[in-house]
Amino acid sequence: MCRSIKTLRRADQPATEQEISEAALQYVRKVSGYRAPAKRNEEAFDEAVREIAQASQKLLDSLVTH
């Protein structure tokens, strides 16, 4: 896994929307092999970031931490 993606589940404070979005972007970059997509792939790239961010938020919201 990409080492630049930090753990978002913390006991002291929830992850921010920006942190989740940044982690999703890093993941999509790693999987796709592109830092920035070509114009023709931009929509698919951005949609993947949104979907992964949503799934990540859902996971974090569902975890029992105490």
C-alpha positions as CSV (number, residue, x, y, z in Angstrom):
1,M,0.0,0.0,0.0
2,C,1.1,3.5,-0.6
3,R,3.1,4.7,2.4
4,S,1.9,8.3,2.0
5,I,-1.7,7.4,2.9
6,K,-2.0,7.9,6.6
7,T,-4.2,6.1,9.0
8,L,-7.5,8.0,9.3
9,R,-9.0,6.2,12.3
10,R,-7.9,8.0,15.3
11,A,-9.1,7.9,18.9
12,D,-8.6,11.6,19.6
13,Q,-10.5,13.1,16.6
14,P,-12.4,12.0,13.5
15,A,-10.8,12.3,10.1
16,T,-11.7,15.4,8.2
17,E,-13.4,15.4,4.8
18,Q,-10.3,16.8,3.3
19,E,-8.1,14.1,4.8
20,I,-10.4,11.4,3.5
21,S,-10.5,13.0,0.0
22,E,-6.7,13.3,0.0
23,A,-6.3,9.6,0.9
24,A,-8.7,8.6,-1.8
25,L,-6.8,10.6,-4.3
26,Q,-3.5,9.0,-3.3
27,Y,-5.1,5.6,-3.6
28,V,-6.5,6.3,-7.1
29,R,-3.1,7.6,-8.2
30,K,-1.4,4.5,-7.0
31,V,-3.9,2.1,-8.6
32,S,-4.1,4.0,-11.9
33,G,-0.4,4.7,-12.1
34,Y,-1.2,8.4,-13.0
35,R,-0.4,11.4,-10.9
36,A,-2.9,13.3,-13.0
37,P,-5.1,11.7,-15.7
38,A,-5.2,12.6,-19.3
39,K,-8.2,14.8,-20.2
40,R,-10.0,11.8,-21.7
41,N,-9.7,9.9,-18.3
42,E,-10.3,12.8,-16.0
43,E,-14.0,12.0,-15.4
44,A,-13.3,8.4,-14.5
45,F,-10.4,9.4,-12.3
46,D,-12.5,12.0,-10.4
47,E,-15.4,9.6,-10.0
48,A,-13.1,6.9,-8.5
49,V,-11.8,9.5,-6.0
50,R,-15.4,10.4,-5.0
51,E,-16.5,6.8,-4.7
52,I,-13.5,5.8,-2.6
53,A,-13.8,8.8,-0.4
54,Q,-17.5,7.9,0.2
55,A,-16.7,4.3,1.0
56,S,-13.9,5.4,3.3
57,Q,-16.2,7.7,5.2
58,K,-18.8,4.9,5.5
59,L,-16.2,2.5,6.8
60,L,-14.9,5.1,9.4
61,D,-18.5,5.9,10.5
62,S,-19.3,2.2,10.9
63,L,-16.3,1.2,13.0
64,V,-16.8,0.6,16.7
65,T,-13.9,2.1,18.5
66,H,-14.7,1.7,22.1
